[in-house]
Amino acid sequence: MQISPQRSRAALIFLTLIAGALRIAYPIAIGRLGEHSEDRYLEYVVAARRLVAHGTFLSPWPVDDNARVPSAIMPPGYTGLVAGTYTCFGVDSKVSTILLQFLNIAATTSIVPLIFLTTRRLADTRAAWIAALTVSINPLLIGFSDYIWDTAIFSFFVALAAYVSVRIAQTGPSLPSMFAFGLFLGGIALFNPALTIAYPLLVLWPLFQSKSARAKAFVSSVAASVVGFGIIVSPWIIRNYTTFDRFIYIRNGLGLQLWLGVCPEASDGGDSVWRHHYPMQNETLASSGEFTPGAFEMEYLDKCLNNAVTSIKSDPARWTRLSLRRASDYWLGTTMTHSGGAIPSRRSRRLVMLFIMGEVLLMIMLALFLRRVPRHAGWLILICVLFSMVYCLTITKLRFRAPMEPFVAIIVALYLRQLWRSGPDVAGASSAPGQNEST
C-alpha cells in the first residue's frame, strides 16, 4: 500500500522528535544537562575563554590564563562559536553551557531527516527509513549530543556534505552550485579539517554521475569548488603563516597525534597516553620551563613530530601493529576501554561498542552474501575508509567515529535494500540518484 506524502512527512517529523527526545533525555538522566566540567571540555572551553578575554586565538595549554601564546592547535570555527556564546551569555555560565549543549543536540537530531533525504535520493523510501531509524537510535550520536565539543556539529556537517553532493548529482552540477559547495567545504574545514581527505570524493562523485558533463565543464566545476574552498580557508592559513612563519593548514596537530599514537605508553593503550604527553592533562608539562613563553605550543608540537618520526623509523613494525589495533578500535568500537570521560559509564560504552560493532559485522556479512557493492554505496565506503585512516595512523577515541555514523547507516540501508531486491539493481542501473523523489 502506497503511503501518502503527508503521512510520510508526518512520520519523519515524529521520528525526528523521538530522536531529539532521546538526545535530551540522556544528559538529564545522567545529570549532565547544564553541567560545566573542565575535565570534560578542556581545550575548547579554555581557548574560547582566552579568545573572549584577549580578542585573539591563544593556546589552551599554558596554565596561566594570561600567557599570550599564539595557537594553531585549535581550529577557529567551534572555538569561535563557544567564545561567541560566552560573550552573549557569560563565560562558563550555566546558560552558556545549556545553550551549547542544545546546539549539539539540535545538530545530531537534524542528522535524522538529513540522512532520510540523502538515502531516498540514493535508493528509495524503504532504505531511507532504515537509515533514519539507525541514526535516530544510535547510542554514539546520543551519547555525544550534550558534549561541548565539535563532535555533534561536525557529524551534522559531514552528513550535510553528503546530502549536498547527492543533490548536485541529481540536479546537475553548475558553476554557482559547485562554487557554493566549495565555500561550504571550506567552512567545514575551519570547524574540523579531518574530512578534507574526502573532499575530492565529495566533489568528483556528482560530476561523474552527470553523464552529460563535458571535459571543459568538468574542469570548470572542479575549479569553481576549489576557488570557493580557497576563499574560506585562505584567511586562516594566511593568519597562521604570518603568526608562525610557516605554512599550516588549519591546525598543526599531526605531529602531536602521531606521537600520541606511537609513544611508549601507546602499547598499553588507555588514557595514560594523554596524561603523559598532552599538556592539558599534565600540568608539569604545561608549566615546563624548557619552552620559551611565547612559543610554547609550536615548540612542543615540533618536538612531538620529531619524536614520532624517530620512533616510527626505528621500529616501523610496532607502528604498523599499533595502527592495525587502532583500526580495530575505530571500526569495532573497542575504544570503549580508552574513550575518556565523554561517555561516563562502562555500561554505556559497552552498548556503544556492541551497536557500532554490529553495524560493521552486518555490512561484512551482507557483502560476503551479496558478493557485490550496492549501487551508490562505493563512494561512501571509500570516504569512511579514508576518514578512518586519519585516526588509525595516529590515535583514535570513541568520538572520532561519530562523524562516520551517518554514512555507515546509509551503507547498511543500501546493503539491506540490495538484499531484499535479490537481483540486479534494474531501476538503479537506468536512473541517476534522485529518481525516487516522491515524499
C-alpha positions, -999 to +999 in steps of 0.1 A: +000+000+000+014+034-010+018+058+019+007+094+011+033+121+011+016+138+040+017+107+062+053+100+052+063+136+062+044+133+094+061+100+103+095+115+096+088+145+118+076+121+145+108+100+142+129+132+144+111+143+175+117+109+191+154+112+183+155+147+198+138+134+229+163+107+234+192+132+230+176+155+256+168+127+280+203+113+280+221+143+297+191+147+321+193+110+330+230+112+339+228+146+355+248+165+329+224+190+315+239+224+322+268+209+340+301+227+334+332+205+338+367+214+329+377+177+328+352+170+300+355+201+278+391+213+284+405+227+251+375+245+236+364+260+269+399+273+278+406+285+242+372+302+240+377+318+274+410+333+263+396+344+230+369+364+249+395+378+273+422+387+248+404+390+215+428+366+197+433+329+194+457+317+221+469+283+231+448+265+257+479+247+270+497+271+293+485+270+329+485+308+331+454+323+315+473+355+308+501+337+288+498+351+253+509+321+234+495+321+198+478+288+188+474+268+157+463+236+175+426+246+177+405+251+146+388+285+147+352+275+139+340+258+170+363+278+193+347+310+179+312+296+184+319+288+221+335+323+225+305+340+209+282+321+233+303+332+262+303+368+251+265+368+249+255+347+279+286+348+302+318+328+304+313+293+318+278+303+329+250+276+332+230+294+304+260+292+281+266+255+288+229+246+283+228+266+250+259+249+237+245+215+247+212+222+229+231+234+198+248+200+198+215+182+205+199+201+176+228+192+153+228+154+160+189+154+159+189+171+125+210+142+111+179+120+111+158+138+084+190+147+065+200+110+063+165+101+053+165+126+024+200+115+013+193+078+013+160+083-005+178+101-033+203+073-035+178+045-033+142+045-022+119+053+007+122+019+024+160+022+026+156+058+038+136+047+067+162+021+077+190+047+076+169+073+095+159+048+122+195+037+126+209+072+133+179+081+155+187+054+180+224+053+175+239+054+211+271+070+199+253+100+185+230+101+215+259+098+239+278+128+225+248+150+220+254+170+252+292+170+249+306+206+245+329+197+217+328+199+179+317+162+176+280+166+171+281+197+149+309+182+128+289+150+124+260+171+111+282+189+087+296+156+073+261+144+068+251+176+051+281+175+028+269+141+016+234+154+010+246+184-010+269+161-031+240+138-038+217+167-046+242+182-070+244+148-087+206+147-091+200+183-102+232+185-123+263+205-114+266+241-123+294+266-116+274+285-089+264+253-071+300+239-072+314+273-060+289+273-031+298+237-023+334+247-022+325+276+002+307+251+024+335+226+025+359+253+035+336+262+064+336+225+075+375+226+074+375+256+097+355+236+122+374+203+118+398+197+089+398+159+093+372+155+065+395+173+040+409+139+029+374+130+015+367+163-003+378+151-037+352+123-035+325+147-024+333+170-053+341+145-080+313+120-074+284+142-085+304+153-116+309+117-126+273+110-120+264+137-145+268+118-177+264+149-199+293+168-183+320+176-209+357+178-201+357+216-201+326+218-178+341+191-156+373+211-151+354+243-146+332+228-119+362+214-100+380+248-103+348+266-090+347+244-059+385+249-053+381+286-056+352+287-031+371+265-007+402+287-010+382+319-003+371+304+030+403+288+043+429+312+030+424+340+056+431+315+084+461+300+066+475+335+060+470+342+097+489+310+105+518+319+081+521+355+094+520+343+130+543+312+128+562+320+097+553+286+081+525+270+062+500+254+084+468+240+070+441+250+096+457+233+125+491+220+134+481+188+152+495+159+130+529+157+148+512+156+182+487+129+171+515+108+156+535+110+188+505+101+210+499+071+187+535+058+188+549+070+222+560+043+247+526+044+265+508+037+232+515+000+236+495-001+268+465+018+255+442+037+278+442+073+287+477+072+302+489+083+267+472+117+272+482+120+308+519+116+300+521+136+268+492+161+265+499+194+282+463+200+294+463+167+313+499+171+325+503+203+345+541+197+349+544+196+311+523+226+306+543+245+332+577+233+319+604+259+317+622+243+287+600+262+263+601+300+257+568+315+269+558+330+235+563+298+216+554+270+240+528+254+217+548+254+185+580+242+201+562+213+217+544+203+185+577+203+167+593+182+194+564+157+192+567+154+154+605+148+157+599+122+184+572+105+163+593+103+131+623+090+151+602+063+168+584+052+135+617+049+116+634+030+144+606+004+147+581+006+118+567-028+126+555-016+160+538+014+145+521-009+120+508-031+148+495-001+167+478+012+136+461-021+130+449-022+166+435+013+162+417+002+130+400-025+151+393+001+178+378+025+153+356+001+134+346-024+161+342+001+190+368-014+212+379+022+221+354+018+249+384+009+271+401+043+265+374+067+255+379+093+281+351+108+301+327+117+273+305+086+278+308+081+316+297+046+324+314+014+313+279+000+306+271+029+282+304+024+264+297-013+261+264-005+245+281+018+220+307-009+212+280-035+206+260-012+183+288+000+161+304-034+160+270-048+149+268-023+121+302-033+107+297-070+111+263-068+094+279-049+064+306-076+062+281-104+062+259-088+036+289-080+014+300-117+016+265-129+009+257-105-020+292-105-034+288-070-047+288-034-035+253-019-038+248+009-063+259+043-050+275+028-018+311+025-031+320+062-027+305+063+008+325+033+018+357+049+004+350+081+023+347+061+055+379+043+049+398+074+040+385+093+070+393+065+094+429+064+082+435+098+098+429+082+132+441+047+125+476+060+117+477+084+146+454+079+176+417+072+180+389+077+206+352+069+206+342+104+194+363+102+163+339+075+149+308+096+154+311+117+121+311+084+101+279+070+117+255+088+092+275+072+063+275+038+079+237+040+084+233+048+047+256+020+036+238-006+058+205+006+043+218+002+008+230-033+015+197-043+030+179-028+000+201-049-023+193-080-002+156-077-004+157-069-041+176-102-045+187-094-080+203-068-102+195-032-094+174-028-125+158+005-115+191+020-102+210+009-133+189+031-155+184+061-133+205+087-116+203+095-079+170+112-071+147+092-093+126+082-063+117+116-051+081+114-040+078+123-004 
